[in-house]
Amino acid sequence: MKNFTLLLYTYFLLATMQGIAQNSPTLIVHNAKIHTLDHNNSVKQAIAVADGKIIKTGTNSEILKLKAKNTTLIDAKGSTIIPGLFDSHMHIIRGGRFYNTELRWDGVRSLKKALSMLKEQAERTPSGQWVRVVGGWNAYQFEEKRLPTLDEINEATGNVPAFILHLYGHAYLNKAGIAALKIDADTPNPSGGLIEKDTNGNPTGMLIAEPNAYILYATLSKLPELSNEEKVNSTKLFMSEMNRLGVTAIMDAGGGFQNYPDDYGITTKLCEENALTVRMPYYLFAQKAGNELADYTKWISSVEIGDGCDVPSDGAKRFGKMPKMEYHVQGGGENLVMSAGDFENFDKPRPELSPAMEGQLKAVLSLLIKNRWPFRIHATYNESITRFLNVIEEINQETPLDGLLWFFDHAETVSTENLQRIKKLQGGIAIQHRMAYQGENFIKRYGKKAAANTVPIKKMMEMGIKVGMGTDGTRVASYNPWVGLYWLSTGKTLGGLKYMSEENILDRTTALKLFTQGSATLINLDKDRGILKENYLADFILLSDDYFTTSEDKILNIESKLTIVNGKVVYANEEYRNYAAPQPKAIPEWSPVNYYGGYQKN
């Protein structure tokens, strides 16, 4: 009895000490313009944080009174603070594994500069490796308003193999790359793809999606990978790059050639070491045509939704140990069956999906819905969405969705009729800024009138459909969320073409809410994030410019000076470098990241 009494006393003492500690902030940021994004769009001066949560926001004097002996004080010097950005559709797990290998043309405003970077990188790339530019750019961002030629690429790269991906429309291989992959006059075209040949029947180096992008990412998958140590370093640096851009959470949408669980080893290891700096719920993406149902059957029997290394033990919760970053299976998708892939290649006509699609999709969706697995479906075109909804409605009659989380990805040309059907089924939509990169090509094929309503954002929101914003980085559009915020609030492409109708252009606050609260609503996480208020997650960013007042073109240059995730500083620029651990160099040494970084500032 005596031992029990002592144990009980110890427990209550620890609980009391924990309560006192929770009332004492570990971090206070003051002298700021804090846009809380609450219902009143309140602006505060200071914010106090403890145990990964916000204790209080208020005036400088109110919050500084809470300062304790061990509180870290950070002076924002009048800068703007907003909640951390939540990308509802990105490929961070795959992107992290390859980040150190890639030369990014994202944000480069001159083709001359891009080709110069290509030449410099080729000169430092060792034998056996490739120079690769993997998406995130388009012709219209360049002042020259054109694509590079194969002659220019060959001249810049010489004998070093090179692969350059342009959206999901085509890719360039230089002569050394053609030789390295042993592509010749007899190499057959894959289904839905074209290996361009010259008049002598020899490959030119142009790989074209017609419209299937498989030829592009299948070729990319043949390039050499990094070592395990290099992948860990690469993933850490890619997360830091996302933190630099103000991103604190990402829903990973899977991706081609990203096999579960093998290709998740790096991020799983980092989660176990509590080394993730981005919240990362992820979806399982079927990889092989004909094997999708077997894969989901296997995954459902071995994986529980929401389980992962991010869940602390009861003891850890009780004694106040900080929970690890969210990292767990969130559901199935964005690819559920290969026959449902309607690739967003606006250079080519819309693909006609196989008549077998409905039966294959129904089998997988029935399994997911029966087992209460959330799902997401890649759907570019309204015609595809109509057929997908037919399947979902049929299943709903047999096995009611009954509030199960699900949403479409992309939905560029969705009709009002189909929006009504989505609303009735309580579905959501994750949109991305792909039209900022493909608006001009879309107009060439479908006309200005159709483009003006692509994507019909206001209609979605007016109907009360859950809408979250993302980027679809890294291979089609750039992973930079500020391109998305520019696109939402101006209706312009990266080339400066204002194509969107006024009725679809959002004010800056509404746009920002789609990239914070909106993304969280898609998976019912909006009860503790996306707003800077008491008891919400301490995920916020200190901006390099005032997003709400700066000129529209300068939105593209915004980044974070200081990024806080779970109450901890995970990124700091030079001005605040004392508050964060220094970043390691990229390995291998020749990595383009060591010379150019990631997204290039204008």
Buried (B, 14 or more C-beta within 10 A) or exposed (E): EEEEEEEEEEEEEEEEEBEEBBEBBBBBBBBBBBBBBBEEEBBBBBBBBBBBBBBBBBEBEBBBEBBBEEBEEBEBEEBBBBBBBBBBBBBBBBBBBBBBBBBBBBBBBEBEBBBEBBBBBBEBBEEEBBBBBBBBBBBBBBEEEEBBEBEBBBEBBEEBBBBBBBBBBBBBBBBBBBEBBEBEEEEEBBEBBBBBBEEEEEBBBBBBBBBBBBBBBBBBEEBEEBEEEBBBBBBBBBBBBBBBBBBBBBBBBBBBEBEBEEBBBBBBBBBBEEBBBBBBBBBBBBBEEEEBBEBBBEBBEEBEBBEBBBBBEEEEEEBBEEBBBBBBBBBBBBBBBBBBBBBBBBBBEBBEBBEEBBEBBBBBBBBBBEBBBBBBBBBBBBBBBBBBBBBBEEBBEEBEBEEBBBBBBBBBBBBEEBBEBBBEBBBBBBBBBBBBBBBBBBBEBBEEEEBBBBBBBBBBBEBEBBBBBBBBBBBBBBBBBBBBBBBBBBBBBBBEBEBBBEEBBBEBBBBBBBBBBBBBBBBEBBEBBBBBBEEBBBBBBBBBBBBBEBEEEBBBBBBBBBBBBBBBBBBBBEEBEEBBEEBEEBBBEBBBBBEBBBBBEE
